[in-house]
Amino acid sequence: MFRFKILMFRVVISIFFLVLTVLLISSTSAFAAQEQFSSAYQVVDTITVGSYPVGIAFNPRNGYMYVTNESDATVSVIKAATNTVVATVPVGLSPRAVTYNARNGDMYVSNTFSDTVLVIDHVTNAVTATIPVPVDEGCFHPFAMAYDPRNARMYVDCLSFTSVAVIDTLTNTVETLVTVGSSPEGIVFNPRNGYVYAANDHNGNVSVIDPSTNTVINSIELPPIWSGGSIELGYNPRNNYLYATVSDADTVVVMDATKNQVVTTLGVGDYPLGVAFNQRDGNMYVANYGDGNVSVIDSTTNNVIATIPVGQGPQWLAINPRNGNLYVTNSISGAVSVISATK
């Protein structure tokens, strides 16, 4: 009996070490795979811009990147072919977002503390229009914007209070306000269904706007992980999913825009903000402000497959569809990182 117990003890110990070895090999393989993916994404250039860059957008007509510099009230114009700043455009106070108008090629800039949206001509890089938001109707601090090419309207979050301003870009006037939740911040247009989605920081939900009536027709409730911090939005046209960064939870919430339901959540870096889709590889990219890096999310598995170090305080991102490179604004560094995302 004693020999039998000794034999069984040896068998158990052998099984234990076998399982431990398998786990170690699996962990090492996963780490190696992560490292392999990470090494595929390299910062290939760093471009000095203005003070505290925040928003960024690409203009496919002229091949320029436009960067809002919040602290010095300017927009830096970067020629993407050479990664050099070719113009600096004075704008309003605290410029945050910049968005491309696909119909006329112009760029729209939200000036949060001026309560205006400016229009920059894509040929001359001069300001051609100033659009005041209706402060007297409760729209303060214009922030993120989304363009609807179906009806030539620009949808602008009023970060203070509970509305989204709708700008007719043919006349460059505000035609109406859409009542949403409290402190809308992230906003995207969905080309599949034609709806606009606005994330409400203080309600922890996403309002679904029908542009044909400019009314909210649905709401997507986020998991109870938010506490009033920034909620930004990105859209993936391949799977028709929305990706919401919840900054104070270090989390991305993935939503199915067909069902208007939450699919999953995943952890990313510290204080995630901007999120962008890369049509070259189909992945989503998230700027982690607190960690100074970018998380790469495989949109097939919705897992983080790489982490890319950039500058200090990364905020928003834009893709150059001509070569697949990713441009990231680093607010504290006062620079834009250019990442080669071609594996």
Residue, then its C-alpha position, 0 to 999 in steps of 0.5 A: m500500500f505504501r509503495f502504491k501511494i508513493l507511485m500515485f504521488r509521483v504520477v500526480i507530480s509528473i502530471f502537475f509539471l506537465v501541465l505547468t510546462v504546457l502553460l509556460i509554453s503557451s504563455t511564452s508563445a502568446f508573448a512572442a506573438q504579441e512581440q511579433f505583432s508589435s514589431a510590425y508596427q513602427v514609428v517611422d517619423t515624428i512631426t513637430v506641430g503647435s502647442y497641445p495638438v488634439g484633433i487630426a483628419f486626412n484630406p484625400r483631395n490634397g493629401y494633407m493631414y490637418v491637426t488642431n493645436e488647442s493651446d495656440a489656436t492654430v491648425s497645422v497642415i501636414k503634407a503627408a507625402t513628405n511629413t512636413v508642415v506646409a502651413t499654419v492656419p490661425v483659428g478660434l479658441s481651443p480648437r479640438a476636432v477637425t473633420y473632412n467634408a467629402r462633397n467640397g473637400d473643405m475642412y471643418v474645425s470646432n473651436t470649443f471656447s469660441d463656440t464656433v466652427l470654422v471652414i478651411d478651404h482645401v486649396t488655399n488653406a484659408v478660413t472661408a467661413t465662421i459658423p457660430v453655434p446657437v449658444d442662446e439655445g443651449c449649445f455650448h463648447p462644440f467638440a467632435m464632429a461627424y459628416d453625413p455625405r447623404n444630406a451634406r450635413m455636419y453633426v457637431d457635439c455640444l459638449s456642454f449640455t445636451s444637444v448636437a448641432v446640425i450644420d447645413t454645409l451648403t449654406n454653412t448655417v446651423e439648421t437645428l439642434v438634436t436633443v441627446g444625452s448629457s455632455p455628448e463627446g464622441i460622434v460618428f456617421n454610419p454609412r450602412n444605415g445612414y445614422v449618426y451615433a453620439a456618445n453621452d459622457h454623463n449618461g453612459n450611453v450612445s444616442v442613435i440619430d436618424p438624419s432624415t428626421n434629426t431625432v433620436i430613435n434609439s439608445i445603446e446603454l454601455p456597461p456600468i463602468w463609466s463615471g463621467g469621463s470621456i467617451e469617444l467613438g469609432y466605426n468599423p465598416r467591415n463588421n458594422y461595429l462601433y467602438a467606444t473608448v471609456s477613458d476612466a475605465d481603461t476599456v473599449v466597449v464594442m457595439d453591434a450597430t445592426k442590433n444596437q447592442v453591446v457585444t463585448t468589452l476589452g481592456v486597453g491602456d490608461y485613459p483611452l481616447g481616440v479610436a480609428f479604423n484602418q481600411r488597409d488591415g481592418n484593425m482598430y487603433v486606440a490612443n491611450y493618453g496616460d500610457g503614451n501608446v496605441s493599442v491595436i485591436d484585431s476586429t475579427t477577434n476583438n483582442v488587443i494584438a499589439t501595443i505601439p509606444v508613441g509620444q506623451g499624451p496621445q489623443w486622436l488618430a487618423i489614417n492615410p488611406r494612400n499608404g495605410n500609415l497612422y498619424v497620432t497627435n501627442s498633446i504633451s509632446g507637441a508632435v504627431s507620430v507616424i506609424s507604419a501599419t503595414k505588416 
